[in-house]
Amino acid sequence: MTNEGKTFFDLYLEYTSKNEAPTFFHRWSIISCLGAYLGRQTYFHHGFFTLYPNMYTMLIGSPGTKKSSAIKISAALLKQTGYNTFGAKKTRQEKFLMDLAEQRDPTIDGAEGTGDILSQNLWGVGAGESVSEDAVTECFVAADEFNNFIGVGNLDFMSILGELWDYSGIYDYKLKNSKSVHIPNPTISILGGNTPTGFSQAFPTDAIGQGFFSRLLLIYAEPSGVKFTFPPPPDKELERMLVEYLIQIKTTVIGEMTLTQEAEDLVDKIYRQWQGIDDVRFEHYTNRRLTHLLKLCVVVAAASLTTLIDVDVVVYANTVLTYTEHLMPKALGEFGNARNATVTHKLLTVIEDTKLPITGKELWKHVSHDLEKRDQMMEILGNLQLAEKIQAVDGGGYLPVRRGILSNAIGVDFSLLSESDIGEQ
């Protein structure tokens, strides 16, 4: 808790409350930033492996959902703490690895990074020097236009990022010119922004089975509906408090995270009874769900200035993650599905955005340039009905099928989320 019983996350959401970006984007942006800020200074031992709070998150919403605003505001706040190992917003695979190899953790090697989120270059420190196995290489990619960072259909880059997510030791990579780079204990965090269409352009359907995809949390939100023609400037007092609190977290939360017995029992129940995401595209995510939960628990505990993960921490983390998972199929749209996926996504989006039944005639106006015959549209609509994504209503027209949230799931308390988190969906 911080002042007046408000948590760090409460204060941050108050700080961003006069911004048009959805609350859920702001919530996940600061969670991702805090995970990057902590790096490897706190961790959780999980069997043979050690988990760190770095995350790969991507905010996904229609154009105009203010994804960029949420990312830039949180990253700018983090920069004020002195954090400077921001990665490039636009790069290529080999350049990214070369830049990582030249960067060292200043707390261990005495080097100082010069990265800046406002520039398009990474730092360059310690090139050619020996690599210490105790060194740590941190990089936070805050890319509001994620496709500029990863490119289009770059499966090799995705595969490497998948490896780096939880890599320990010195990562060796041989460049095309036969030169090798050596990256000690890479700790990569990603906070990206995309639209469903942009996501399908960047990720070929083959990516669904890749390790990177299962490590990526898709954060979906619809436009908040809030409009500020002349938004007020940020509250400087709140900003100062948040920066000071981040620094306090950094200087206080060090070393191993542990679970209370009650929290351990709850995590065990959640793990054993979690029902999965009702979407075959997230089959591989299921295997990493527990890891995502534990990483999130580390961040939430750190936000309360403790290395002890109790039941309250687990419930908060699991609630946020459960709600995220509830919306993840919507984030993907029709990515990875059958033919006419683009048109299917367009129809589904139009139907989901309506509050009154929309007729086939109205829908045809949206896709008449994409299909040759109206019968093709009717076939797609029929398939969406069979998949229980839309419903035909008496009197003609279509409405979306609204799926309820698992409010009775173990370790979930949706009262911990604000009305604006849930009201936007």
FIFI-199378 format. One line per 5 residues: number of its first residue (from 1); their letters; for each residue y, x, z of C-alpha. Coordinates in steps of 0.05 Angstrom, whole numbers. Example, Ala and Ser with C-alpha at 12.3 -4.5 7.8 and 13.67 -1.06 7.14 Angstrom:
1) AS) -90,246,156  -21,273,143
//
This chain:
1) MTNEG) 0,0,0  72,21,-11  133,-15,15  131,-87,40  56,-92,28
6) KTFFD) 63,-80,-47  13,-35,-82  32,20,-131  9,-26,-187  51,-84,-159
11) LYLEY) 113,-40,-160  99,-17,-231  91,-88,-256  156,-106,-222  189,-46,-256
16) TSKNE) 165,-70,-325  174,-145,-312  236,-149,-357  200,-122,-417  168,-165,-471
21) APTFF) 101,-129,-471  43,-168,-440  31,-154,-366  -41,-134,-380  -17,-79,-427
26) HRWSI) 30,-53,-373  -26,-55,-322  -74,-14,-364  -20,34,-388  -3,57,-318
31) ISCLG) -78,59,-299  -90,105,-359  -29,148,-343  -51,157,-271  -121,176,-293
36) AYLGR) -91,229,-339  -44,254,-284  -102,264,-235  -142,305,-285  -199,340,-250
41) QTYFH) -167,348,-182  -206,289,-156  -276,269,-177  -338,229,-160  -407,260,-157
46) HGFFT) -457,214,-192  -527,241,-191  -531,303,-234  -462,291,-262  -390,292,-239
51) LYPNM) -343,237,-262  -268,247,-270  -214,193,-277  -195,208,-349  -203,148,-395
56) YTMLI) -201,127,-467  -163,62,-472  -134,26,-532  -85,-32,-529  -101,-81,-585
61) GSPGT) -59,-140,-605  -26,-171,-665  36,-138,-694  95,-151,-648  54,-152,-584
66) KKSSA) 97,-94,-559  39,-45,-550  85,13,-564  134,-9,-510  79,-10,-457
71) IKISA) 53,59,-477  121,92,-482  148,65,-416  88,89,-376  86,157,-411
76) ALLKQ) 160,167,-400  151,153,-326  94,203,-322  137,255,-357  189,249,-301
81) TGYNT) 138,276,-251  136,341,-289  71,326,-325  74,362,-391  6,367,-424
86) FGAKK) 18,310,-472  -19,315,-538  8,304,-608  15,233,-633  -4,257,-702
91) TRQEK) -54,313,-715  -118,331,-750  -185,348,-720  -184,424,-724  -111,429,-704
96) FLMDL) -125,387,-643  -181,434,-622  -141,497,-636  -84,471,-593  -132,454,-537
101) AEQRD) -161,524,-540  -91,554,-531  -74,512,-470  -94,529,-399  -87,496,-332
106) PTIDG) -24,527,-301  -51,516,-230  -108,563,-245  -84,613,-297  -10,615,-283
111) AEGTG) 9,591,-352  61,538,-365  52,485,-419  109,461,-462  81,396,-490
116) DILSQ) 127,337,-500  109,266,-517  172,262,-560  150,318,-605  93,320,-654
121) NLWGV) 66,388,-632  20,410,-576  34,469,-532  14,540,-548  -2,584,-488
126) GAGES) -49,641,-476  -75,649,-548  -125,705,-555  -135,715,-480  -202,710,-446
131) VSEDA) -228,642,-425  -242,630,-352  -300,583,-336  -258,557,-278  -200,539,-322
136) VTECF) -185,466,-340  -157,442,-406  -120,376,-398  -91,334,-454  -63,264,-452
141) VAADE) -57,230,-520  -6,174,-514  -6,149,-586  24,81,-597  2,85,-670
146) FNNFI) -68,110,-658  -88,113,-731  -35,168,-741  -73,209,-689  -146,199,-710
151) GVGNL) -138,185,-784  -179,136,-825  -255,136,-820  -258,204,-788  -328,200,-757
156) DFMSI) -330,275,-742  -266,271,-701  -292,210,-664  -357,246,-649  -320,306,-620
161) LGELW) -276,261,-577  -338,226,-552  -366,293,-530  -302,314,-496  -296,251,-454
166) DYSGI) -343,277,-399  -355,350,-420  -363,404,-367  -363,478,-382  -334,515,-442
171) YDYKL) -334,474,-506  -346,519,-566  -328,497,-636  -332,536,-701  -274,523,-748
176) KNSKS) -281,520,-823  -253,590,-830  -311,616,-787  -265,627,-727  -290,597,-662
181) VHIPN) -249,563,-608  -268,560,-535  -242,503,-492  -256,507,-417  -271,442,-382
186) PTISI) -235,396,-431  -205,335,-396  -180,288,-449  -145,222,-436  -125,173,-490
191) LGGNT) -78,114,-488  -72,86,-559  -44,25,-592  -72,-14,-652  -80,-81,-685
196) PTGFS) -148,-112,-702  -134,-98,-775  -113,-26,-762  -174,-16,-718  -220,-37,-774
201) QAFPT) -184,11,-821  -191,71,-774  -263,57,-752  -318,48,-803  -372,-1,-781
206) DAIGQ) -417,60,-770  -373,77,-711  -403,21,-670  -464,63,-655  -424,126,-639
211) GFFSR) -413,153,-570  -338,149,-577  -341,74,-586  -380,63,-521  -329,106,-484
216) LLLIY) -270,67,-509  -241,9,-469  -208,-43,-514  -150,-77,-479  -132,-142,-513
221) AEPSG) -71,-185,-501  -34,-238,-538  43,-237,-543  74,-253,-476  121,-304,-507
226) VKFTF) 178,-274,-466  242,-258,-504  298,-212,-480  354,-209,-532  390,-159,-487
231) PPPPD) 338,-132,-438  366,-103,-374  362,-28,-363  305,-4,-318  315,-9,-243
236) KELER) 331,63,-226  313,54,-153  244,27,-171  237,83,-222  253,135,-169
241) MLVEY) 203,104,-121  148,104,-174  160,176,-194  159,198,-121  96,158,-108
246) LIQIK) 61,189,-168  79,258,-142  53,239,-74  -13,217,-105  -17,283,-142
251) TTVIG) -6,324,-79  -49,281,-33  -110,258,-71  -150,321,-80  -225,333,-77
256) EMTLT) -287,289,-77  -284,213,-76  -336,179,-32  -359,107,-24  -365,69,41
261) QEAED) -434,40,52  -408,-30,39  -376,-8,-26  -439,28,-47  -480,-35,-35
266) LVDKI) -430,-76,-75  -430,-28,-134  -506,-30,-133  -506,-106,-136  -455,-106,-192
271) YRQWQ) -494,-55,-232  -560,-92,-225  -534,-162,-238  -481,-150,-291  -498,-196,-349
276) GIDDV) -467,-156,-405  -418,-175,-460  -442,-233,-503  -431,-194,-567  -482,-148,-600
281) RFEHY) -427,-100,-621  -420,-78,-548  -494,-62,-539  -479,12,-530  -421,-2,-482
286) TNRRL) -471,-33,-434  -502,35,-420  -435,63,-398  -408,4,-359  -423,34,-291
291) THLLK) -388,99,-310  -326,60,-331  -327,22,-265  -333,85,-223  -277,120,-262
296) LCVVV) -233,60,-250  -251,60,-176  -227,132,-171  -160,114,-202  -151,52,-158
301) AAASL) -168,90,-95  -120,146,-114  -64,95,-123  -74,79,-48  -70,153,-30
306) TTLID) -143,158,-8  -207,191,-30  -248,135,2  -272,80,-43  -280,17,-2
311) VDVVV) -299,-55,-20  -227,-74,-36  -222,-18,-86  -288,-38,-119  -268,-111,-124
316) YANTV) -200,-95,-155  -231,-46,-205  -288,-93,-223  -240,-152,-231  -195,-114,-279
321) LTYTE) -255,-88,-318  -290,-156,-320  -228,-189,-348  -220,-133,-398  -292,-143,-421
326) HLMPK) -281,-218,-427  -228,-203,-481  -260,-144,-515  -296,-185,-570  -228,-216,-586
331) ALGEF) -199,-146,-592  -249,-129,-646  -237,-193,-686  -290,-193,-740  -297,-117,-743
336) GNARN) -369,-97,-757  -390,-167,-775  -415,-195,-842  -381,-197,-910  -313,-229,-915
341) ATVTH) -298,-201,-846  -224,-194,-861  -217,-266,-883  -260,-290,-825  -215,-253,-777
346) KLLTV) -153,-284,-809  -181,-354,-803  -203,-343,-732  -135,-316,-712  -98,-375,-743
351) IEDTK) -144,-425,-707  -140,-388,-640  -64,-387,-644  -59,-463,-653  -55,-513,-596
356) LPITG) -67,-573,-641  -125,-583,-690  -110,-548,-756  -138,-578,-820  -177,-544,-875
361) KELWK) -119,-557,-922  -72,-518,-876  -122,-462,-867  -131,-455,-943  -57,-437,-948
366) HVSHD) -71,-375,-906  -130,-349,-946  -122,-378,-1016  -103,-309,-1042  -164,-277,-1010
371) LEKRD) -219,-323,-1036  -236,-351,-1104  -259,-420,-1082  -245,-466,-1024  -320,-474,-1015
376) QMMEI) -322,-401,-992  -273,-417,-937  -314,-477,-916  -376,-433,-912  -340,-384,-867
381) LGNLQ) -315,-441,-823  -386,-468,-818  -411,-399,-796  -357,-395,-743  -379,-463,-717
386) LAEKI) -451,-440,-713  -428,-378,-676  -392,-426,-627  -325,-391,-640  -291,-454,-667
391) QAVDG) -304,-529,-662  -291,-586,-710  -255,-644,-676  -257,-718,-690  -205,-739,-740
396) GGYLP) -209,-673,-777  -186,-603,-762  -210,-544,-721  -197,-516,-652  -220,-451,-620
401) VRRGI) -277,-451,-569  -247,-427,-504  -297,-387,-464  -289,-389,-389  -283,-326,-347
406) LSNAI) -341,-309,-301  -304,-327,-238  -369,-330,-199  -390,-259,-218  -405,-211,-162
411) GVDFS) -348,-168,-140  -294,-207,-177  -230,-238,-150  -183,-261,-205  -129,-277,-154
416) LLSES) -116,-202,-155  -89,-210,-225  -21,-241,-236  -11,-308,-271  21,-270,-329
421) DIGEQ) -42,-228,-338  -85,-289,-348  -32,-337,-374  -22,-294,-436  -93,-302,-460
//
